[in-house]
Amino acid sequence: MAGPALSSRDPLPLSRGQLHALTAAALRELSWGLRAASREMRAWRSRARLIPDGPIREDALETLERKRTHIVGAGLFSILPARRDRRLLRVLVAYEIIIEFLDNAHERAAGRRNGSQLHRALVEALDPSAPISDYYLHHPWKEDGGYLRGLVEACRDGCLTLGSYAQVRPLLLQGASRCGGVQSINHETDSRRRRAALNRFSGTHFPHEAEASWWELAAAASSSLGVHALLAAAACGGQDLARVHAAYVPWIAAVSTLLDSYVDEARDAAGGEHSYVAYYPDRDVALRRMSELIGRSLHEASSLPAGHRHAVIASSMIAMYLSHERLRSPALRASRDHLALAGGSLTRVLVPILRLWRLAYSVRAA
């Protein structure tokens, strides 16, 4: 399938020399970030193996394996400060592990009350002054050996090291609350009730955003990228917090969730799972709109202070999704290339590089 028409304008117009320089910088930061995030994950995997209750242990270990790319991707936000910050990286990795672990735990034991209680951890992890809840109050299994609390406390300790945490705290808690709320809705088993609830959620939390559809706004809310960007901004001195937040939510965050749904589209359809891409009227409309959002996201990223670093993160995130092995089938190759074209020259350079990283990791894991 050729796909819908797409503008030839590169969202990150670069000369050949600029592209080479930015690619080299991206590779240096990717290399450091992927290794550092992997070390953090190994430490949490050691703790997860000690979880007493089998179902919780299984969910924790599966999260660290199946959602590896999401977790190491979160760690890349540690490149935003002028100097690499390992304390920031620890917070970013721990927070993304919480998000992905709670998604697994709630999927195993669905129910709005259980989901709401579990997802309290998302807010409390970013608020060192808040009491810590009993996250498993409504969960069938309770004993995790302190695993989730340990993740929450690691985030809280890390927040206190961020120079501008006090300034960024209100936006952080708002984003965490939105993420927990929409994630609970995502696990609603009745598709009509879920659709209606997501529509209401978007209207409540984004009442003045007219440039995106309700499901694109819900997709943005379900992503953690806004939180990660704000944490990194707090480590950078907290400048232009409103601009950073507006660039990531809804634009860059929506692209992240939509590409995640795009990669999983066939599997979700076969299993009757929720998919944000499925809300588009047809595949051509979905591709055209995702291409527009990719271009808008990269424009927003590059316009921020230290825009080249934000652009590297956004391009790496897009390339990470497009490098997935599921998109190598003949049926999906054309649409994948179409989306890569929308991501501009840096994204297209990074796709094969990240495909090699995925292959190298799968060999090591085996």
N, C-alpha and C positions, 0 to 999 in steps of 0.2 A: 504494500500500500504506500503510495507516494506521500500521503499526508496533506493537510491543508496548506495553503500558501503561507509562506513565512517571510518576513522582511529580511533582507540580506544585511541589514545594519547590525554590526557587532555591538552588543551591550557594553563591552569593555574594549573600545577601539584602541589598539596598541600597535606601535611600530614593531618591526621584527626585533630590533634591539630591546625594546621595552618588554616584549613577550618573552624573550630569552632570559632577561634579568628577573622578571616576575616568576617565571617557571623555576628558575634556579632557587629563588627565595622560597617559593612554595615547597619545593622538594626538600630543602633544608629543614623547614618548619614541620613538614609532614613526617620526615624521618625522625626528628626528635620527638614530636608529639605522639606518634604511633608507638614508639618504644616506651616512652614514659607512661602513657596510659596503659600499656600492656603490663608494665610492672605493677601498677596500682591494682589492676584486675587480678593479677596472680595472688596478691595479698588477700583480696576479698574472696577469691576462690578457696583459699586455704581455710578461711573462716566458714564459708558456706558448707564445706565438707563435714564440719562438726555439728551442723544443725541436727537436733535430736529427732524432730518429727519428719518422717520420710517425705510426705507431700510438699512441705515447705522447703526441705533440702533439695528436692527435685526441681521445684520452681526456681530456686536461687541459682542452682548450677546451670539449668537450661538458659536462664537469662544471660549469664556470663558467656555462654557459648553462642546462642542463637542471635543475641542482640549485640554482639561484639562490635560491629561497625557503628552502631548508634553510640556506644559508650566511648570508643576511641575518638569518634567524631566530636563528641562533647568536649573531650580533652583538648581539641585543637584550639578552642577559644583561649587557651592559656598563652597563645602567641600574640594576643592583642597588646598586652603591655610591652613597652620598649625592651624590657628584659624578661626572659623566660622565668615564669613564676611557678615553682613546684607546689607551693601551698595552694595557689589558685587551681592548679591542675587537680589536686586531690579533691577539692570541693566539687569541681565540675564532674569528675568521674564518679564520685560517690553519689551525687545527686541524680545523675542519669541512671545509675544502677538502681536507685530507689524507684524511679519512674518505671523502668522496664520490669523490675521485680514485682511491683504492685500490679502492673498490668497482667502478669502471669498469674499471680495469686488470686486476683479478682476473677479472671477468666475461669479458673478452676472452681471457684465457689461464687457464682454470680449472685446478685441481689443488691438492690440500691443501698440498703442499710449497711451491709458488709463493705461495699465499695466506698461509701462515704467515710466509714470509720478507718479503713485502710489508708485512704488518701489524705487523712489528716497529717500523715507523715510528710507530705509534700510541703505543706505550709510550715509545720513545726521545725523542719530541717533548716529553714531559712530565718527562723526567729528564735535566737538564743534565750530570750526572756520568757518564752511560752513554756508552760508545763508540758511534759511528754505524756501522750495519751496511751491507753491500752489499745494498740492498733488491731489486735486480733480478737477484740471483744465479741464480735459477731462472726468470726471465722471458725470453721470446723476444727482447725488445727491451731495450737497455741504456742508450742514450744519451739522457738527458733534459736535458743542459746544466746540471745542478745544480738542476733545478726542485724535485724532492722534498726534496733535502737543504736547499734554501733555505727551504722551508716548515717543515721540522723545526727548523732553527736559529732561525727567527723565533719559534717557540713556546718553544724553550728559553730564548732571550734574554728573552722576555716573562715566563716563569715566575719568573725571578730578580728581576723588579721587583715581584712580588706580596708584600705584607708578611708574609703568613702561609703562604707556600709550603711551608716546612718542616713545618708542622703538617698541611697538607692532602695532602702528597706521597703517603703510603701509600694513602689512599683514591683519589687520582687514578690511580696506577699500577694499582691493583686494577681500577678501572673501565675503564681503557684496555686492560688485558689481557683482560678479559671481552669487551669490544667486538670486539677483534681475533679472539678465539677463535670467537665465534659468527658473525662475518661470514665467516670461512673455511668454517664448516659450511654457511652459507646457499647457498654456490655448489656444494655437492655435487649432482651431476646426477641421482643415483638417489634418488627421492623417499622410498623406504622407509628407506634408509640415513640420509638427511638427517633424517627424522622421529625415528628412533631416537637419532641423535647429539644432536639438540637436546633430546630428553627426558633423556638422560643428563647433558648439560651443565647443564640447569636443576636437576636433583637434586644435582649436585656443587656448584654455585655458590650455590644458594638452598635449602639443606637444611631450613631451619626456616620457610620461607614457605608457609603453608597456605591463604592467602586468594586466591591466584591460581593459574591453571592453568600447566602446564609451558610451553605456547607463549606465554602472556602474560609469563612470566618471561624466556624466551628473547628475546621482543620487547623487553623492557625492557633486557636486556643489549646488544642490538644498537644501541640508541640512544646518542647522545653527550650527551644532555641532562644526565645525572648529572655528567659531566666538566665541562660548561660551568657548571653551577650551583656546583660546587666551586671552579672557577677564580675565579668571581665572588665566592664567599664568602671566598676567600683575599685578594682585593683589598679586602674589607670588614673585615678584621681577624681573620677565621677563627673568629668566634663561632658556636656551635651547629652545628658541621660535621656531627655525627652526625644531628641533626634534619633538616638540609638534605638530606643523602644519603638518609635514610629516606623523605623526601617524594618525591624525584625517582626513586629506584630502590626499588621497581619502578613506582610509580603513574604519575607524570607521564611518565616515559620510555616506559612500556608504551603509554600513550595515543598518544604521538607516532608510534611504529612502527605501531600498529594503524590509525591514521587514514591513514598513508602507504599501507599495504596496501589500505585501503578505497578510497582514491582510484584506485589502480592495479588494482583487483580484476578488471575486465573485460579489461584489457590483459594482465595476468599470466595469466589463465585461457586467453586466446587463444594466448599464446605458450608455455604450459606452464611459466611461471616460478613461483618460490616465493612464497607469500602466507601471512602469519600469520592473516589473517581466514578463510582457507579451512579452518583447523583447527576452527572452530566447527561444530556439527552442522547448523545451517541459518541462514538469513539473519536470522530473527526473534531467535534466540538471540544471534547476533552483535551485532545492534543493541541488544538489551536489555543485554547485558554491557558493550559499549562505552559506553553511556549511564551505567551504574553507575560505570565506571572514570573517565569524565569528571567526574562529580560528586565522586567520591572525590579525584581529582587536585586539583580546585579547592579542596576543603575542606582538603587537606593544604597546598597553597600558601598559602592565606590564614591558616593557623594559624602560619606561620613568623614569626620576627622580620622586620620590614619586609614583612609579608604582602601589603600592597597592591601592592608592586612584583612579588613573585612571582605574585600573581594576575593582574596585567597581562600578564606573560610567558606564563603558562599559557593565559589567555583568547586572547591574540594568536596563540599557536601553534595552538590549536584552530580559531580563525577562519581562520587562514591555509590550513589544509587544507580547511575547508568552503567556502572561497571559490573553490576550483579549478573551472575551466570544465567539467571532466568531470562534475561533480555537478549541472550545470544541466539535464540531460536530464530529460524528464518521468518516466522510470522511476526516477530517483534523487532527484528533488527532495523527495519526502515523507520518505525516510530521512535526507536531509541536514538537513531542517528538524527532524526528530526529534532528531538529535544536537545541533543548535544549541540546541534547547530544553533539553537536558541541560546545556549549557554555561552557562546562565543569561543574565541580561540583558546583561552586558558583552560576552559572546561574540556574542550576537545583534546588538548594535550594531556590532561590529567586522567582521562577515562582509561586509556590502555595501561598507564602506570599503576593505577589503583586496581585494575584487573589483575596485574601481576602480583600486587601485594596480597590480594584475596587468594590467589593460587598458592603463593608461598606460605601463607598462614594455614591453608587447608592441608598442605603437605606436612607442615610441622605438627598440626593437630592430629593428623592421622598417625 
